[in-house]
Amino acid sequence: MIAGQKIQAVTFDVGGTLIRPWPSVGHVYADVAGRHGVKNLSPETLNRNFAAAWRARRNFQHTREDWARLVDQVFTGICQPPPSRTFFPAIYERFAEADPWRVYDDVLPALDALASLDIRLALISNWDERLRPLLRRLRLDRYFEIVVVSCEVGFAKPSPVIFEHASRRIGVPPAQIIHAGDSYGEDVAGARAAGFQPVLIDRPPASASALLTQQSRTGAEKTGEQAANRSQVALATNEPTPDPSQEGKWCPADGGVIPMNRAPGEPREDGRAERILSLRELEAVISHR
């Protein structure tokens, strides 16, 4: 329940919360590879490979070298020499551009509404040096007073250090800040550890075409495709791959899975995170504080 403290600021995650890859990571990878002579690749195969590589990553520090190793894993068995020796620089720069990203439809209305309430807005993101220019290209930078990036702070979510750093820069106590993000492990757990009030945004699968594909499959095929599509906050973020078995549910701190049947913003009695389906619902969450 978000109560007892007047909310003065809202911080947001970026990838999977404000923006998503478009049409998908696999489509962008296939396009760049094709321009470098590796033709006729399946975006769906690349998406599945990316999901597997993302789940398997360890000690990922957002360096260019980390990304090169991950992209090589995605293309294992597909092309030689590996992308790190050929077209990886083009992939890396491609995701610094605006075209492979889309801003979710609810983002600008929500940011405008919060700004009208004199709520201070900031970002806390696991990202690299490409984030700030990308925000400018997407025209999102104008909404946020403070942008805190893991590669600059030296700590990534869920470390409370990055949240505490943001609180100091905003000049608002943690208890008066809501943090909204799409990852329970990174955003909710990290925000709670730092004393923020967490809100989990439950985004749908990455694209309508992906969802239709899922609906036409069964069992393991559907689960694998969901994992790939929900992993597409790509080549710029550090969000863990969601568990497809928990789709449409809310995960409390004890690791259980609780269906969320309350209306967004309706007070909780257990102090756990709110779950919302749209950022427009943040107004309701704040009004019920």
TORZABA-927958 format. One record per residue (C-alpha): x, y, z; residue number from 1; residue in one letter. Coordinates in steps of 0.25 Angstrom, whole numbers, plus 5000, padded with zeros to 4 digits. Each point is the difference from the previous one (the first is absolute). Layout:
site x: X&y: Y&z: Z&num: NUM&residuo: a
...
END
This chain:
site x: 5000&y: 5000&z: 5000&num: 1&residuo: m
site x: 5005&y: 5014&z: 4996&num: 2&residuo: i
site x: 4996&y: 5008&z: 5012&num: 3&residuo: a
site x: 5005&y: 5009&z: 5011&num: 4&residuo: g
site x: 5010&y: 5008&z: 4992&num: 5&residuo: q
site x: 4997&y: 5011&z: 4990&num: 6&residuo: k
site x: 5005&y: 4996&z: 4987&num: 7&residuo: i
site x: 5010&y: 5011&z: 4995&num: 8&residuo: q
site x: 5007&y: 4992&z: 4988&num: 9&residuo: a
site x: 4999&y: 4989&z: 4991&num: 10&residuo: v
site x: 5012&y: 4992&z: 4994&num: 11&residuo: t
site x: 4998&y: 4991&z: 4988&num: 12&residuo: f
site x: 5008&y: 4989&z: 4994&num: 13&residuo: d
site x: 5002&y: 5001&z: 4985&num: 14&residuo: v
site x: 5001&y: 4987&z: 4992&num: 15&residuo: g
site x: 4987&y: 4993&z: 5001&num: 16&residuo: g
site x: 4993&y: 5011&z: 5008&num: 17&residuo: t
site x: 5001&y: 5012&z: 4991&num: 18&residuo: l
site x: 5005&y: 4994&z: 4987&num: 19&residuo: i
site x: 5002&y: 4987&z: 4992&num: 20&residuo: r
site x: 5008&y: 4995&z: 4988&num: 21&residuo: p
site x: 4992&y: 5001&z: 4987&num: 22&residuo: w
site x: 4996&y: 4991&z: 4994&num: 23&residuo: p
site x: 5009&y: 4991&z: 5008&num: 24&residuo: s
site x: 5014&y: 4997&z: 5003&num: 25&residuo: v
site x: 5000&y: 4989&z: 4990&num: 26&residuo: g
site x: 4995&y: 5009&z: 4989&num: 27&residuo: h
site x: 5011&y: 5010&z: 5003&num: 28&residuo: v
site x: 5011&y: 4990&z: 5001&num: 29&residuo: y
site x: 4995&y: 4993&z: 4987&num: 30&residuo: a
site x: 5000&y: 5013&z: 4992&num: 31&residuo: d
site x: 5014&y: 5004&z: 5005&num: 32&residuo: v
site x: 5005&y: 4987&z: 4996&num: 33&residuo: a
site x: 4994&y: 5000&z: 4987&num: 34&residuo: g
site x: 5006&y: 5013&z: 4997&num: 35&residuo: r
site x: 5014&y: 4993&z: 5002&num: 36&residuo: h
site x: 4998&y: 4988&z: 4992&num: 37&residuo: g
site x: 4993&y: 4991&z: 5009&num: 38&residuo: v
site x: 4987&y: 4998&z: 4993&num: 39&residuo: k
site x: 4986&y: 4994&z: 5003&num: 40&residuo: n
site x: 5001&y: 4999&z: 5015&num: 41&residuo: l
site x: 4987&y: 4996&z: 5008&num: 42&residuo: s
site x: 4997&y: 5011&z: 5010&num: 43&residuo: p
site x: 4993&y: 4990&z: 5008&num: 44&residuo: e
site x: 5012&y: 4991&z: 5001&num: 45&residuo: t
site x: 5009&y: 5012&z: 5004&num: 46&residuo: l
site x: 4989&y: 5004&z: 5011&num: 47&residuo: n
site x: 5001&y: 4986&z: 5006&num: 48&residuo: r
site x: 5015&y: 5000&z: 5000&num: 49&residuo: n
site x: 5000&y: 5014&z: 5006&num: 50&residuo: f
site x: 4991&y: 4995&z: 5011&num: 51&residuo: a
site x: 5009&y: 4989&z: 5003&num: 52&residuo: a
site x: 5012&y: 5008&z: 5000&num: 53&residuo: a
site x: 4994&y: 5010&z: 5009&num: 54&residuo: w
site x: 4996&y: 4990&z: 5010&num: 55&residuo: r
site x: 5014&y: 4994&z: 5000&num: 56&residuo: a
site x: 5008&y: 5013&z: 5002&num: 57&residuo: r
site x: 5008&y: 5002&z: 5013&num: 58&residuo: r
site x: 5007&y: 5012&z: 5006&num: 59&residuo: n
site x: 4994&y: 5009&z: 4988&num: 60&residuo: f
site x: 5006&y: 5014&z: 5002&num: 61&residuo: q
site x: 4995&y: 5007&z: 4988&num: 62&residuo: h
site x: 5013&y: 5001&z: 4993&num: 63&residuo: t
site x: 5002&y: 5000&z: 4985&num: 64&residuo: r
site x: 5007&y: 4987&z: 5002&num: 65&residuo: e
site x: 4989&y: 4994&z: 5008&num: 66&residuo: d
site x: 4990&y: 5003&z: 4989&num: 67&residuo: w
site x: 5010&y: 4994&z: 4989&num: 68&residuo: a
site x: 5001&y: 4987&z: 5008&num: 69&residuo: r
site x: 4984&y: 4999&z: 5001&num: 70&residuo: l
site x: 4998&y: 5003&z: 4985&num: 71&residuo: v
site x: 5010&y: 4990&z: 4996&num: 72&residuo: d
site x: 4992&y: 4990&z: 5009&num: 73&residuo: q
site x: 4987&y: 5004&z: 4992&num: 74&residuo: v
site x: 5007&y: 4997&z: 4987&num: 75&residuo: f
site x: 5007&y: 4987&z: 5004&num: 76&residuo: t
site x: 4998&y: 4990&z: 4989&num: 77&residuo: g
site x: 4994&y: 5010&z: 4991&num: 78&residuo: i
site x: 5012&y: 5007&z: 4994&num: 79&residuo: c
site x: 5016&y: 5000&z: 5000&num: 80&residuo: q
site x: 5008&y: 5008&z: 5003&num: 81&residuo: p
site x: 4991&y: 5005&z: 5012&num: 82&residuo: p
site x: 4994&y: 5014&z: 5001&num: 83&residuo: p
site x: 5010&y: 5005&z: 5009&num: 84&residuo: s
site x: 5010&y: 4999&z: 4989&num: 85&residuo: r
site x: 4991&y: 5005&z: 4989&num: 86&residuo: t
site x: 4987&y: 5008&z: 5002&num: 87&residuo: f
site x: 4998&y: 5001&z: 5015&num: 88&residuo: f
site x: 5004&y: 5015&z: 5000&num: 89&residuo: p
site x: 4988&y: 5002&z: 4990&num: 90&residuo: a
site x: 4991&y: 4993&z: 5010&num: 91&residuo: i
site x: 5005&y: 5008&z: 5012&num: 92&residuo: y
site x: 4998&y: 5013&z: 4993&num: 93&residuo: e
site x: 4987&y: 4996&z: 4994&num: 94&residuo: r
site x: 4994&y: 4999&z: 5014&num: 95&residuo: f
site x: 5005&y: 5014&z: 5003&num: 96&residuo: a
site x: 4990&y: 5006&z: 4989&num: 97&residuo: e
site x: 4986&y: 5003&z: 5002&num: 98&residuo: a
site x: 4994&y: 4991&z: 4989&num: 99&residuo: d
site x: 5002&y: 4986&z: 5007&num: 100&residuo: p
site x: 4992&y: 5005&z: 5012&num: 101&residuo: w
site x: 4985&y: 5004&z: 5003&num: 102&residuo: r
site x: 4995&y: 5008&z: 5011&num: 103&residuo: v
site x: 4988&y: 4993&z: 5007&num: 104&residuo: y
site x: 4987&y: 5007&z: 4997&num: 105&residuo: d
site x: 4997&y: 5003&z: 5014&num: 106&residuo: d
site x: 5013&y: 5006&z: 5003&num: 107&residuo: v
site x: 4998&y: 5015&z: 4996&num: 108&residuo: l
site x: 4986&y: 5001&z: 5005&num: 109&residuo: p
site x: 5005&y: 4995&z: 5014&num: 110&residuo: a
site x: 5012&y: 5009&z: 5000&num: 111&residuo: l
site x: 4992&y: 5012&z: 4996&num: 112&residuo: d
site x: 4990&y: 4997&z: 5011&num: 113&residuo: a
site x: 5010&y: 4998&z: 5011&num: 114&residuo: l
site x: 5007&y: 5013&z: 4996&num: 115&residuo: a
site x: 4987&y: 5007&z: 5002&num: 116&residuo: s
site x: 5000&y: 4995&z: 5014&num: 117&residuo: l
site x: 5013&y: 5006&z: 5003&num: 118&residuo: d
site x: 5006&y: 4986&z: 5001&num: 119&residuo: i
site x: 5015&y: 5000&z: 4998&num: 120&residuo: r
site x: 5004&y: 4990&z: 4989&num: 121&residuo: l
site x: 5013&y: 4992&z: 4999&num: 122&residuo: a
site x: 5006&y: 4988&z: 4994&num: 123&residuo: l
site x: 5008&y: 4988&z: 5006&num: 124&residuo: i
site x: 5005&y: 4991&z: 4989&num: 125&residuo: s
site x: 5010&y: 4989&z: 4998&num: 126&residuo: n
site x: 5005&y: 5004&z: 4987&num: 127&residuo: w
site x: 5013&y: 5005&z: 4994&num: 128&residuo: d
site x: 5005&y: 5013&z: 4993&num: 129&residuo: e
site x: 4990&y: 4999&z: 4989&num: 130&residuo: r
site x: 4988&y: 5004&z: 5009&num: 131&residuo: l
site x: 5001&y: 5015&z: 5001&num: 132&residuo: r
site x: 5002&y: 5002&z: 4985&num: 133&residuo: p
site x: 4988&y: 4990&z: 4998&num: 134&residuo: l
site x: 4991&y: 5008&z: 5009&num: 135&residuo: l
site x: 5003&y: 5012&z: 4993&num: 136&residuo: r
site x: 4997&y: 4994&z: 4986&num: 137&residuo: r
site x: 4987&y: 4994&z: 5006&num: 138&residuo: l
site x: 4997&y: 5014&z: 5006&num: 139&residuo: r
site x: 4998&y: 4994&z: 5014&num: 140&residuo: l
site x: 5011&y: 5007&z: 5006&num: 141&residuo: d
site x: 4992&y: 5013&z: 5002&num: 142&residuo: r
site x: 4991&y: 4993&z: 5010&num: 143&residuo: y
site x: 5011&y: 4996&z: 5011&num: 144&residuo: f
site x: 5007&y: 5009&z: 5009&num: 145&residuo: e
site x: 5010&y: 4989&z: 5004&num: 146&residuo: i
site x: 5005&y: 4988&z: 4992&num: 147&residuo: v
site x: 5008&y: 4990&z: 5008&num: 148&residuo: v
site x: 5007&y: 4989&z: 4991&num: 149&residuo: v
site x: 5007&y: 4988&z: 5006&num: 150&residuo: s
site x: 5012&y: 5001&z: 4991&num: 151&residuo: c
site x: 5003&y: 5014&z: 5006&num: 152&residuo: e
site x: 4997&y: 4997&z: 5015&num: 153&residuo: v
site x: 5007&y: 4987&z: 5000&num: 154&residuo: g
site x: 4988&y: 4992&z: 5006&num: 155&residuo: f
site x: 4989&y: 4994&z: 4993&num: 156&residuo: a
site x: 4986&y: 4996&z: 5005&num: 157&residuo: k
site x: 4996&y: 4993&z: 5009&num: 158&residuo: p
site x: 5011&y: 5006&z: 5008&num: 159&residuo: s
site x: 4994&y: 5011&z: 5009&num: 160&residuo: p
site x: 5012&y: 5008&z: 4998&num: 161&residuo: v
site x: 4995&y: 5005&z: 4986&num: 162&residuo: i
site x: 4987&y: 5003&z: 5006&num: 163&residuo: f
site x: 5006&y: 5008&z: 5012&num: 164&residuo: e
site x: 5008&y: 5008&z: 4990&num: 165&residuo: h
site x: 4988&y: 5004&z: 4993&num: 166&residuo: a
site x: 4993&y: 5004&z: 5012&num: 167&residuo: s
site x: 5011&y: 5009&z: 5004&num: 168&residuo: r
site x: 5001&y: 5006&z: 4986&num: 169&residuo: r
site x: 4985&y: 5003&z: 5000&num: 170&residuo: i
site x: 5000&y: 5005&z: 5014&num: 171&residuo: g
site x: 4988&y: 4992&z: 5005&num: 172&residuo: v
site x: 5000&y: 4989&z: 5011&num: 173&residuo: p
site x: 4999&y: 4986&z: 4995&num: 174&residuo: p
site x: 4987&y: 4998&z: 5007&num: 175&residuo: a
site x: 4993&y: 5011&z: 4992&num: 176&residuo: q
site x: 5005&y: 4994&z: 4986&num: 177&residuo: i
site x: 4992&y: 4990&z: 4992&num: 178&residuo: i
site x: 5009&y: 4992&z: 4991&num: 179&residuo: h
site x: 4993&y: 4993&z: 4988&num: 180&residuo: a
site x: 5006&y: 4989&z: 4992&num: 181&residuo: g
site x: 4997&y: 4987&z: 4993&num: 182&residuo: d
site x: 5010&y: 4991&z: 5007&num: 183&residuo: s
site x: 4996&y: 4994&z: 5014&num: 184&residuo: y
site x: 5015&y: 4996&z: 5002&num: 185&residuo: g
site x: 5006&y: 5013&z: 4996&num: 186&residuo: e
site x: 4990&y: 5011&z: 5002&num: 187&residuo: d
site x: 4991&y: 4995&z: 5011&num: 188&residuo: v
site x: 5010&y: 4993&z: 5009&num: 189&residuo: a
site x: 5010&y: 5011&z: 4998&num: 190&residuo: g
site x: 4991&y: 5012&z: 5002&num: 191&residuo: a
site x: 4994&y: 4993&z: 5013&num: 192&residuo: r
site x: 5014&y: 4998&z: 5005&num: 193&residuo: a
site x: 5003&y: 5014&z: 4999&num: 194&residuo: a
site x: 4988&y: 5005&z: 5007&num: 195&residuo: g
site x: 4992&y: 5004&z: 4987&num: 196&residuo: f
site x: 4986&y: 4996&z: 4997&num: 197&residuo: q
site x: 5000&y: 4990&z: 4989&num: 198&residuo: p
site x: 4990&y: 4999&z: 4989&num: 199&residuo: v
site x: 5001&y: 4988&z: 4990&num: 200&residuo: l
site x: 4995&y: 5003&z: 4986&num: 201&residuo: i
site x: 4995&y: 4988&z: 4993&num: 202&residuo: d
site x: 5003&y: 5001&z: 4985&num: 203&residuo: r
site x: 4994&y: 4991&z: 4990&num: 204&residuo: p
site x: 5008&y: 4992&z: 4990&num: 205&residuo: p
site x: 5009&y: 5008&z: 4991&num: 206&residuo: a
site x: 4991&y: 5000&z: 4987&num: 207&residuo: s
site x: 4986&y: 4997&z: 4996&num: 208&residuo: a
site x: 5006&y: 4990&z: 4989&num: 209&residuo: s
site x: 5008&y: 4993&z: 5011&num: 210&residuo: a
site x: 4987&y: 4999&z: 5009&num: 211&residuo: l
site x: 4993&y: 4994&z: 4988&num: 212&residuo: l
site x: 5011&y: 4990&z: 4998&num: 213&residuo: t
site x: 4999&y: 4996&z: 5015&num: 214&residuo: q
site x: 4985&y: 4998&z: 4999&num: 215&residuo: q
site x: 5002&y: 4990&z: 4989&num: 216&residuo: s
site x: 5010&y: 4992&z: 5007&num: 217&residuo: r
site x: 4999&y: 4991&z: 5012&num: 218&residuo: t
site x: 5009&y: 4995&z: 5011&num: 219&residuo: g
site x: 5015&y: 5001&z: 5000&num: 220&residuo: a
site x: 4999&y: 5007&z: 4986&num: 221&residuo: e
site x: 4991&y: 5011&z: 5006&num: 222&residuo: k
site x: 5009&y: 5002&z: 5013&num: 223&residuo: t
site x: 5013&y: 5001&z: 4991&num: 224&residuo: g
site x: 4994&y: 5010&z: 4991&num: 225&residuo: e
site x: 4995&y: 5008&z: 5012&num: 226&residuo: q
site x: 5014&y: 5000&z: 5006&num: 227&residuo: a
site x: 5006&y: 5005&z: 4987&num: 228&residuo: a
site x: 4990&y: 5011&z: 4999&num: 229&residuo: n
site x: 5000&y: 5005&z: 5014&num: 230&residuo: r
site x: 5015&y: 5001&z: 4999&num: 231&residuo: s
site x: 5000&y: 5010&z: 4989&num: 232&residuo: q
site x: 5005&y: 5012&z: 5009&num: 233&residuo: v
site x: 5012&y: 4998&z: 4992&num: 234&residuo: a
site x: 5014&y: 5005&z: 4997&num: 235&residuo: l
site x: 4999&y: 5011&z: 5010&num: 236&residuo: a
site x: 4994&y: 4995&z: 5013&num: 237&residuo: t
site x: 5003&y: 4991&z: 5012&num: 238&residuo: n
site x: 4987&y: 4994&z: 5003&num: 239&residuo: e
site x: 4998&y: 4985&z: 5003&num: 240&residuo: p
site x: 4992&y: 4991&z: 4991&num: 241&residuo: t
site x: 4986&y: 4999&z: 5007&num: 242&residuo: p
site x: 4995&y: 4986&z: 5004&num: 243&residuo: d
site x: 4989&y: 4997&z: 4989&num: 244&residuo: p
site x: 4993&y: 4992&z: 5010&num: 245&residuo: s
site x: 4997&y: 5012&z: 5008&num: 246&residuo: q
site x: 4994&y: 5008&z: 4988&num: 247&residuo: e
site x: 4989&y: 5009&z: 5005&num: 248&residuo: g
site x: 5003&y: 4998&z: 5015&num: 249&residuo: k
site x: 5006&y: 5008&z: 5011&num: 250&residuo: w
site x: 5012&y: 4995&z: 5008&num: 251&residuo: c
site x: 5002&y: 5003&z: 5014&num: 252&residuo: p
site x: 5013&y: 5000&z: 5008&num: 253&residuo: a
site x: 4999&y: 4986&z: 5005&num: 254&residuo: d
site x: 5001&y: 4995&z: 4986&num: 255&residuo: g
site x: 4985&y: 4995&z: 4999&num: 256&residuo: g
site x: 4991&y: 5004&z: 4989&num: 257&residuo: v
site x: 4987&y: 5007&z: 5004&num: 258&residuo: i
site x: 4989&y: 5004&z: 4989&num: 259&residuo: p
site x: 4997&y: 5015&z: 5001&num: 260&residuo: m
site x: 4985&y: 5001&z: 5000&num: 261&residuo: n
site x: 4999&y: 5014&z: 5007&num: 262&residuo: r
site x: 4998&y: 5013&z: 4992&num: 263&residuo: a
site x: 5013&y: 5007&z: 4997&num: 264&residuo: p
site x: 5003&y: 5010&z: 5012&num: 265&residuo: g
site x: 4990&y: 4993&z: 5009&num: 266&residuo: e
site x: 5008&y: 5000&z: 5014&num: 267&residuo: p
site x: 5007&y: 4987&z: 5004&num: 268&residuo: r
site x: 5001&y: 4996&z: 5014&num: 269&residuo: e
site x: 5013&y: 4992&z: 4999&num: 270&residuo: d
site x: 5009&y: 5011&z: 4996&num: 271&residuo: g
site x: 5004&y: 4993&z: 4987&num: 272&residuo: r
site x: 5002&y: 5006&z: 4986&num: 273&residuo: a
site x: 4988&y: 5005&z: 4992&num: 274&residuo: e
site x: 4999&y: 4994&z: 4986&num: 275&residuo: r
site x: 4994&y: 5009&z: 4989&num: 276&residuo: i
site x: 4998&y: 4996&z: 4985&num: 277&residuo: l
site x: 5002&y: 5015&z: 4995&num: 278&residuo: s
site x: 5008&y: 5011&z: 5005&num: 279&residuo: l
site x: 4987&y: 5009&z: 4999&num: 280&residuo: r
site x: 4996&y: 4992&z: 5013&num: 281&residuo: e
site x: 5011&y: 5007&z: 5008&num: 282&residuo: l
site x: 4991&y: 5012&z: 5002&num: 283&residuo: e
site x: 4990&y: 4990&z: 5007&num: 284&residuo: a
site x: 5011&y: 4994&z: 5008&num: 285&residuo: v
site x: 5005&y: 5014&z: 5005&num: 286&residuo: i
site x: 4986&y: 5004&z: 5003&num: 287&residuo: s
site x: 4998&y: 4988&z: 5009&num: 288&residuo: h
site x: 5013&y: 5003&z: 5008&num: 289&residuo: r
END
